[in-house]
Structures are given as structure tokens and as C-alpha cells.
């Protein structure tokens, strides 16, 4: 959950949302994140697990996008021999 919130607050998130996320993807992530936050203090373990899985599913593409950007930044300007 903290990683999702950090990604949504990233300085380049607006660019990511515009160029790499599907329409409505951010809203879906925010909605599921809010749902998980609402049940976190519940004693209903099954409901918490359900919302946690929903957040994992909703953020899978975002996580891939963020990882790809990190890898590209890390490899920028390097030659194959340097790896």
C-alpha cells in the first residue's frame, strides 16, 4: 500500500498516467486503495485479503510501468560491455 501511494505521488506520475496508463486506470487504483484502507482495521481477515488482492491486481500494470522506467533510467548511456 505505501508503494502504491508513493507511485501515485511521484513527480512524473502525470506523465506516466497520460502516456502509459489506460483510461480510468488511476481512478480504479485509487478506488481500490480507498476500499482497502476502509477495511484495514477490521477483524475480517477474508475481507482484508480480498481488498489486498484487488489492489495487487489493480496495480500490476502500474508496477510494470514503474519498473520499466527504473530499468531504462539505470541503463541509460551504458554499453552492453558495461553490464
N, C-alpha and C positions, 0 to 999 in steps of 0.2 A: 504494500500500500504506500509506504513512503517513497518508493522508487517511482511509482505512478504519479504521485503528486509532484515530485521533483521534475519529472519529464514534462508535465503539463505547465510547469512554471519556467521551463528553460527559455533562455533569451531567444533562441532560434525556433521555438515551438510554432509560432505563427507561420513561419516559412515552411516548416515541416507539414503542418496541417494543410496549408494551401497546395503544396506540391506533391505530397506523398500519402495523405490520408484520404479515405473515401468520404464522400459527403455524409455528414451525420456521425462519423466515427468518434470525434471528440465528444459529442453530446452523449453518445452511448457510454463511453468510458466514464464520463462524469456522473451519469445517472447510476451506473452500477457501483461506482465508488461511493456515492452517497448512500446507496442501499446497504452496502457492506458496513459503512460507518454506523448506520442506524441499528444494526443487529449485533455489533461487536460486544456490547455489554450484556447481551442476552445469555441466558444459560442454555439456550437451544443450540447445541453443537452442530446438529444437522443443518440448521438454517445458516449458521456461520460458514460451514463448509460449502454449502450451495452458493452463497454470495461470493466466497473466495474463488471458487471455480469459475463463476460468471465473470469476475474481474480478470482472472487469468485469461479466459477466452477473449474477452473484450480488448485486452491489451496486447495480445500476441503479436499482431501486426505492428503496433507501435514499438514494441520491444525489438522486433526485427529491424525496423527502420532506424532506431536509435543505435543499435549495434553496428549496422552497416555504415552509418555516418562516422562512428567512432573508429572503425577499422580503416575507412578511407582516409580519415584525418591522420591516423597513426602511420599509414603507409605513404602518404603524400610526399613526393620528392625522393623516395627511396628506389634504388635499383634492385633487380632480382638478386644480384650478388650480395646485397646487404642483408638479406633475410635469412 
